[in-house]
Amino acid sequence: MTSVDPLKNLVAGYPKLAGKMELQPEISVFRRFGALNSRNLLYLQAEITTLEKDLLDSETRDSLNQTGGKMYYARDWGSLSESSNDGDTEQLELVMKIRGLLKEYSK
């Protein structure tokens, strides 16, 4: 009786190892990179904190500015989303950058 090797078409190395892991999931072991993941979260947290301060400063400046719709940015998404009409998208860019980082941070 001849046995058929289900991995015979896989190249030796990662492809064959992955195929073996699929057949026998109990042999799968993966490193968590816990310290690196923690370090990355700390860097993201520091970056978000800095951007948060920049956003607060921008909101304060814009709320005191009578130009265009700047004074409404902090309370009206429509005004903020159309801030390019006022020639100043700093606050909107900060919001969007923070949004992306928070999404990554909160995974």
C-alpha positions as CSV (number, residue, x, y, z in Angstrom):
1,M,0.0,0.0,0.0
2,T,1.5,3.3,-1.1
3,S,0.8,6.4,1.0
4,V,0.2,9.7,-0.8
5,D,2.1,12.7,0.5
6,P,-0.4,15.6,0.6
7,L,2.6,18.0,0.8
8,K,4.5,16.6,-2.2
9,N,3.7,19.7,-4.4
10,L,4.9,22.2,-1.8
11,V,8.4,23.6,-1.9
12,A,10.7,22.8,1.1
13,G,10.8,25.7,3.5
14,Y,8.0,28.0,4.6
15,P,5.5,26.6,2.0
16,K,5.9,23.0,3.2
17,L,6.0,24.0,6.9
18,A,2.8,25.9,6.5
19,G,1.2,22.9,4.8
20,K,2.3,20.7,7.7
21,M,0.8,23.2,10.1
22,E,-2.4,23.1,8.2
23,L,-2.6,19.3,8.6
24,Q,-1.4,19.3,12.2
25,P,-2.4,22.7,13.8
26,E,-1.2,21.5,17.2
27,I,2.4,21.8,16.0
28,S,2.0,25.5,15.2
29,V,3.9,27.8,17.4
30,F,4.3,31.5,16.8
31,R,6.2,34.2,18.6
32,R,4.1,37.0,20.0
33,F,6.8,39.7,19.9
34,G,5.3,41.0,23.1
35,A,8.0,43.5,23.9
36,L,8.0,44.9,20.4
37,N,4.2,45.2,20.3
38,S,4.3,47.0,23.7
39,R,7.0,49.3,22.5
40,N,5.0,50.0,19.3
41,L,1.9,50.9,21.4
42,L,4.0,53.2,23.6
43,Y,5.3,55.0,20.5
44,L,1.8,55.3,19.1
45,Q,0.6,56.6,22.4
46,A,3.3,59.2,22.5
47,E,2.6,60.3,18.9
48,I,-1.2,60.4,19.6
49,T,-0.6,62.5,22.7
50,T,1.5,65.0,20.8
51,L,-1.1,65.3,18.1
52,E,-3.8,65.7,20.7
53,K,-2.0,68.7,22.1
54,D,-1.5,70.1,18.6
55,L,-5.2,69.6,17.9
56,L,-6.2,71.4,21.1
57,D,-3.9,74.3,20.2
58,S,-5.4,74.5,16.7
59,E,-9.0,74.3,18.0
60,T,-8.2,77.2,20.4
61,R,-6.7,79.4,17.7
62,D,-9.4,78.6,15.2
63,S,-12.2,79.3,17.7
64,L,-10.9,82.8,18.2
65,N,-10.5,83.4,14.5
66,Q,-13.3,85.3,12.6
67,T,-12.0,84.3,9.2
68,G,-14.4,82.1,7.2
69,G,-15.9,79.3,9.2
70,K,-12.8,78.7,11.5
71,M,-14.6,79.6,14.7
72,Y,-17.1,76.8,13.9
73,Y,-14.6,74.0,13.2
74,A,-14.7,72.6,16.8
75,R,-18.5,72.3,16.8
76,D,-19.6,71.8,13.2
77,W,-18.2,68.9,11.1
78,G,-19.5,70.5,7.9
79,S,-17.4,73.6,8.5
80,L,-14.3,71.6,9.4
81,S,-14.7,69.3,6.5
82,E,-14.8,72.2,4.1
83,S,-11.9,74.1,5.8
84,S,-10.0,74.0,2.5
85,N,-12.4,76.8,1.5
86,D,-10.7,78.9,4.2
87,G,-7.3,77.9,3.0
88,D,-6.4,76.3,6.2
89,T,-6.8,72.5,6.7
90,E,-4.5,72.1,9.7
91,Q,-7.2,71.1,12.1
92,L,-8.8,68.7,9.7
93,E,-5.5,67.1,8.8
94,L,-4.8,66.6,12.5
95,V,-8.2,65.0,13.1
96,M,-7.7,62.6,10.1
97,K,-4.1,61.7,11.2
98,I,-5.3,61.1,14.8
99,R,-8.2,59.0,13.5
100,G,-5.8,56.7,11.6
101,L,-3.5,56.3,14.5
102,L,-6.3,55.6,16.9
103,K,-7.6,52.9,14.6
104,E,-4.2,51.3,14.6
105,Y,-3.7,51.8,18.4
106,S,-7.2,50.4,19.2
107,K,-6.8,47.1,17.3
